[in-house]
């Protein structure tokens, strides 16, 4: 278990928690991984783990999952893409809770989806956590795959 250069901040504005930081942990043979204690206290007793975009996994507190669920429920059922998007998140979703050591079990189908075998990276991304295969995370952050200048330029069109 390695916690590398992790930072964490709790924002008390309007009761919102902001997850930030990067932690590296190993997954044991039973598919269990430790969630950093700083994240556990804001996730609460139970939370939702599901497939995420970019071949990672998303973790939402129940409150944030409800917000996400409400947004998805406004998508038109007449849209094939909307139905596929909703299915993607809900079919892979599972409710989780921590064991006494602060671990969760990542079901085999989700480990397979995210290609997580032994080493994983848990990152805070504002209102959710993401769990990545360490190799996929390193590939994602490779300068050849991710041009921060190009992304920043695109974000300027969104007012950022």
PLY file of the C-alpha trace (Angstrom):
ply
format ascii 1.0
element vertex 160
property float x
property float y
property float z
element edge 159
property int vertex1
property int vertex2
end_header
0.00 0.00 0.00
1.49 3.30 -1.12
-0.02 6.72 -0.71
1.92 8.88 -3.11
1.86 12.64 -2.78
-1.79 12.62 -1.87
-3.69 15.71 -0.95
-7.24 15.95 0.23
-9.55 18.83 0.86
-13.03 19.00 2.27
-14.99 21.96 1.06
-17.65 23.03 3.51
-19.56 25.18 1.04
-23.18 24.08 0.90
-22.28 20.71 2.43
-20.27 19.67 -0.61
-17.25 17.42 -0.36
-14.49 17.72 -2.91
-12.27 14.71 -3.45
-8.75 15.37 -4.71
-5.49 13.49 -4.74
-3.92 10.31 -6.04
-3.32 7.11 -4.07
-1.78 3.82 -5.17
-2.99 0.56 -3.64
-2.84 -3.12 -4.43
-5.84 -5.36 -4.95
-5.72 -8.66 -3.10
-6.62 -12.07 -4.53
-10.24 -11.64 -3.38
-10.66 -8.37 -5.28
-10.43 -6.14 -2.20
-8.83 -2.72 -2.18
-8.29 -0.22 0.62
-9.97 3.13 0.13
-7.92 5.93 1.72
-9.31 6.96 5.11
-9.70 10.58 4.01
-12.11 9.44 1.34
-13.92 6.91 3.52
-15.26 9.43 5.99
-17.03 11.41 3.27
-18.33 8.39 1.39
-20.21 7.32 4.49
-21.40 3.84 5.40
-22.42 2.91 1.88
-21.90 4.18 -1.65
-22.17 3.18 -5.30
-19.40 1.70 -7.46
-19.98 1.55 -11.21
-18.33 1.50 -14.60
-16.81 4.85 -15.44
-15.76 6.51 -18.62
-12.23 6.04 -20.00
-12.21 2.42 -18.76
-11.99 3.29 -15.07
-14.47 2.83 -12.22
-16.51 5.59 -10.55
-17.40 5.74 -6.86
-20.22 8.04 -5.77
-21.53 8.70 -2.27
-25.25 7.95 -2.08
-25.98 11.69 -2.16
-23.90 12.26 -5.29
-25.30 9.11 -6.93
-28.81 10.49 -6.39
-27.80 13.77 -8.07
-26.30 11.81 -10.98
-29.35 9.53 -11.16
-31.66 12.56 -11.30
-29.68 13.99 -14.22
-29.83 10.69 -16.09
-33.57 10.39 -15.47
-34.11 13.58 -17.46
-32.65 12.01 -20.61
-35.27 11.10 -23.20
-36.08 7.38 -23.32
-36.84 7.82 -27.01
-33.13 8.40 -27.65
-31.16 5.22 -28.32
-27.93 6.89 -27.14
-29.58 8.07 -23.91
-30.84 4.55 -23.17
-27.37 3.10 -23.83
-25.75 5.73 -21.60
-28.16 5.00 -18.74
-27.68 1.24 -19.10
-23.92 1.64 -19.08
-23.92 3.21 -15.62
-26.79 1.33 -13.98
-26.12 -2.21 -15.23
-22.58 -2.11 -13.87
-23.50 -0.40 -10.60
-23.25 -2.07 -7.23
-23.77 -0.86 -3.69
-20.69 -1.14 -1.50
-19.67 -0.76 2.10
-16.35 -0.92 3.89
-15.08 -3.87 5.86
-13.31 -3.33 9.19
-9.99 -2.63 7.41
-11.48 0.06 5.15
-11.55 -2.20 2.10
-14.19 -2.74 -0.53
-14.68 -5.67 -2.85
-14.58 -4.79 -6.52
-16.74 -7.37 -8.31
-15.01 -9.43 -10.99
-17.04 -7.88 -13.84
-15.91 -4.38 -12.84
-12.28 -5.45 -12.36
-12.40 -6.99 -15.82
-13.99 -3.88 -17.37
-11.29 -1.61 -15.89
-8.51 -4.17 -16.47
-7.53 -3.97 -12.78
-5.46 -6.95 -11.72
-2.94 -6.12 -9.00
-2.02 -2.44 -8.85
-4.60 0.32 -8.87
-4.71 4.08 -8.54
-7.53 5.82 -6.69
-8.01 9.46 -7.59
-10.30 12.15 -6.27
-12.21 13.93 -9.03
-14.33 16.61 -7.37
-17.60 14.86 -6.45
-16.48 11.27 -7.12
-13.57 8.87 -6.87
-12.11 6.98 -9.79
-10.28 3.66 -9.61
-7.85 2.98 -12.45
-5.58 0.14 -13.38
-2.11 1.55 -12.64
-0.99 0.80 -16.20
-4.07 2.44 -17.73
-3.59 5.51 -15.51
0.04 5.85 -16.60
-0.96 5.43 -20.26
-3.76 7.98 -19.86
-1.35 10.54 -18.44
1.31 9.94 -21.08
2.20 13.19 -22.88
1.56 11.53 -26.24
-2.01 10.61 -25.23
-2.95 13.72 -23.30
-2.09 17.18 -24.51
-2.93 19.55 -21.67
-2.37 22.58 -23.90
-4.87 21.31 -26.48
-7.38 20.47 -23.74
-6.95 23.90 -22.13
-7.56 25.53 -25.48
-10.81 23.57 -25.92
-11.91 24.43 -22.39
-11.63 28.13 -23.19
-14.56 27.66 -25.55
-16.58 26.38 -22.59
-15.77 29.47 -20.55
-13.06 27.88 -18.40
0 1
1 2
2 3
3 4
4 5
5 6
6 7
7 8
8 9
9 10
10 11
11 12
12 13
13 14
14 15
15 16
16 17
17 18
18 19
19 20
20 21
21 22
22 23
23 24
24 25
25 26
26 27
27 28
28 29
29 30
30 31
31 32
32 33
33 34
34 35
35 36
36 37
37 38
38 39
39 40
40 41
41 42
42 43
43 44
44 45
45 46
46 47
47 48
48 49
49 50
50 51
51 52
52 53
53 54
54 55
55 56
56 57
57 58
58 59
59 60
60 61
61 62
62 63
63 64
64 65
65 66
66 67
67 68
68 69
69 70
70 71
71 72
72 73
73 74
74 75
75 76
76 77
77 78
78 79
79 80
80 81
81 82
82 83
83 84
84 85
85 86
86 87
87 88
88 89
89 90
90 91
91 92
92 93
93 94
94 95
95 96
96 97
97 98
98 99
99 100
100 101
101 102
102 103
103 104
104 105
105 106
106 107
107 108
108 109
109 110
110 111
111 112
112 113
113 114
114 115
115 116
116 117
117 118
118 119
119 120
120 121
121 122
122 123
123 124
124 125
125 126
126 127
127 128
128 129
129 130
130 131
131 132
132 133
133 134
134 135
135 136
136 137
137 138
138 139
139 140
140 141
141 142
142 143
143 144
144 145
145 146
146 147
147 148
148 149
149 150
150 151
151 152
152 153
153 154
154 155
155 156
156 157
157 158
158 159
